Amino acid sequence: MPSETHDRALADRRVLVVEDDPTVSEVATTYLRAAGFIVDAVADGFTALRLLALTPPDLVVLDRMLPGIDGVEVCRRIRAGSAVPVILLTALGAEEDRILGLEAGADDYLTKPFSPRELVLRVQSILRRSIVEFAAEAPLSFGEFTLDPSARTATRAGTALTLTAREFDLFAFFLKRPNQVFGRDELLRAVWGWTHGDLSTVTVHVRRLREKIETDPTHPVLLSTVWGVGYRLEGEERTRARV
C-alpha cells in the first residue's frame, strides 16, 4: 500500500477511473484512495457514462483506448453535458493523438507508462485550483463577461458559459492580466503548474476558450495571438463585479 499525503481540502472528493487494463486500474485506484479520494472504477466507456449520470464525480481519469467506445468519444459525450475535469491516459505518444484528446475536451493527459504518484499530483492540482485557490476571490468583470472564481461560474451578458476546469483557469488568468502578453511556456507554468510539457496543450485550450468567448473564433478579437510571442486578452482593465 503506498503512503500518500492526504490533502484535507480535497478529502472525500470522488474520482472515477475508467480503465480496462486491470493492473493499471488497480494501481491508479490504490494510489488515489491512499491520497484520500473516494474512487469508483469501471472498465468501459458505456458503464462510465451511466455512472456519471447516476453519481457525478469531481474528476474523471479516462483511458484513451477502451472497448466498445474509446476514451475520446467518451470525453466528447461528457463534454456535451458536463464540465467535470478529465485526465486522459494514453499509450499513444504522438502529438496528434494528444491533441485529439484535448480537442475532445480533456483538461490534462498522462502518457503510459506513467507514475501513479504523478497521477495523484495531477488530480490534486486540478481539484485544488478549483476548490482552494479561488475560494476567497471576489467576482471579476471584463466587458460583458463576469467570472466568479469561488463559484466557478462564468457568464457573458448574463448568459452562462460552460467552461471546463482548465478553460476556466485559463480565462481567469487572462482576466486578471488584460493587455499583457504571455508565452505558451509561461501559461503552462502558471495555469497547469507544469515546469515542462507539450506546448500544444496550451494551443488547444486557447482555441477551445476562443470558441466559447469569441463572436468569430476564426478571427479572434478578445484573445489575440501576438505572433512569435504568445497570447493577450485585449480590452478594458478588469474590475471587480458588483455583488
N, C-alpha and C positions, 0 to 999 in steps of 0.2 A: 504493500500500500504506500503510495507516495505521500510525502509530507508537504502539504501546501499551506501557505499563509491565508487565513480567512480575512476577507475584507468585509467588515461589519456593514458598511453602506450597501454592499451587494448581497447580503445574506438573504437566502430563500428566493433569489431570482431564479426563474425557470428557464432552462436551456433545452432545446430539442435537438438531438443528434440524429441525423439521417445518413446512415452509412450501412452498406450491405456487406462489407468485409467485417466478420465478427471480431477479429483481432483488433482492428483499428477502432471499431465501435466500443469494444470493452475498455481499451486503453484510454480513449477520449472520455468516456463516461466516468471511469475511475478517477482520473485526474480532476475532472470538473466537480465531481461530488466531493473530493477531498478538499477542494477550494471553497466549499460551502454552497454550491449551486444545487438546486433540485433539477435532476436530469431525467428526461424521457428519451428513450432510444427506439428508433424504428429502422427497418431495413429497405424500405421502398418509398417512392415518391407519393403514390396514391394514399398509402397509410398516413404519411406525413401530412398531407393536405387535409385529410379527415380529422386528424388530431389537432391540427392548427385551428380548425373551426370549432372544435369542442373545448380545447384547453389552450388558449393562445399563450405562447411562451414569450419571454422577454428577449430571446435571441435564438437564432437557428444556426446550427453547424451542419452544412449541407454538402454531401459528396457530389462531385461533378458527374460521375458515371454511376447510374442506378438502373436496376431492372425495371422494365415497363415504361417508365418515363424518366428522362435524365434530369440531372440537377438544374440545368439551365432552364428547362421548361418549368420545373417546379418553382424556381425563383421567379419566373415571369408570372406564374399564376398567383404566387404570394403577393407580388407587387400590384396585382390587379385590385387587391382589396386591403392591403396591409403595408405599413411602413416598418414592420419588425426588422431589426438588424439581421443580416445574413452574412455568415462567413462561409465561403465556398472552399471545399477541399478538392484539389485536383491533382491527378497524376500526370496531367498534360502540361509540360513546362513551356510550350511555345507561347509567344506573346499574344498571338491571335486568339488562342484558347482562353487566356486570362481575360482579354478584352471582351470576348463573347460573354463570359460570366458577369463581368462588371456592367456591361451594357444591359444585361437582363435584370440588373438591379441589386447585385451583390454589393455589400458595403466593404468587404475585405476578402482576402483569399490566402490560403496556405497551400504550398505545393508539396505533395507527398514525395518522399517520406518527410514528415515534419516532427518537430519536437513537441511532445504533449505539453510541456511546460510553456512553450511558445504559444500554443493554442489557448491555454488558460490565460496567459498575459494578454492576448488579443481580445478575448472575451471580456476580461476585466476592463481593458482600456476602453472598449466601445461602451459598455454599460456605465462605467464610472463617469465618462463625459456627460452622458445623458442624465444621470441621477445626481451626481455630486457637483461637477464643475459649474453647472449653470443654475444650481438650485436657488441661490440667493440673488440672481441677477434680475433687474427690472426689465420690462419690455422695451424694445427698441423700435423706432420708426424711421423709415427711409423712403421718402416719396410716398407712394401708395402702399408700401409694404409695412407690415407690423410683425415683429418677431418676438415671441415670448419665450425666452430661454428656460425659465423654470417650468413652464407647462409644455414645452417642446411643441409649440404651435406656431404656424406662420400663416398670414393672410395677405391677400393682395386686393385692395379696395373692398375689404370686408369679406372676400371670398377665400375660403380655406385652401391652402396649398398642401398637397400630400408630398412630404419630403421624407426620404429615407434618413437614417441616423447620420450617415456621412454627408449627405446633401445638406442636412440641417446644420451640421457643424461647419461645413464649408461656407454656407451662406452667412452664418453668424460671424465667422471670422472676417469675411469681407465687409459686412455691415458695420463692424466696429472700426474698420480702417478704410473708409472710402477714399478714392483718388490716390491710393498707394498701389504700387506695382509689386507683385510677389511672383518669384520664380516657382517652378514646379517643385524643385527640391526644398524650398522654404515651406511651401504648403504641405509637402509630405511630412516634414518635421513637425510643423505647428498643428495641423489638423489630424493627421494619422498617428503622430508620435513615433514615426519611423526615422531612424538615422540614415537608412539606406533602403532602397526598394525600387520597384518598377515605376518610373515616372508616368507611364501611360495610365496608371491608376488615377492620377490627378487629371489627366486629359479627359478621360472618360467621365469622371464625376463633374467636371466643369461643363461638359457637353450635356450631361443629364440635367444639371441645375439650370442651364440655359433653356432647356425645353420646357421648364416649369415657370420661369420668371420673365422670359423674353417674349415680346409680341411676335417676332420672327426670329426663331433661334438660328436660322442660317445667316442672318445679318444682325448679330447682337449689338445692342447699343448700351445696355446696362453693364454687363460683364464682358468687357472688351479684351481682346488679345493685343498685347504690346509685343510685336514681333521680335524674336530674339531675346526677350526678357522674361515675359510671363503674362499675368492677368491683372486687371484692375477693375474695380467697381466704380463706374462713373456716376457722378451726380452730387447732390447736395450733401452737406455734412449730416451725420447721424444725429438724431435727437432722441431723448427718452420719450416713450409714448406716454400719453396721459392715461392713467388708470384710476 
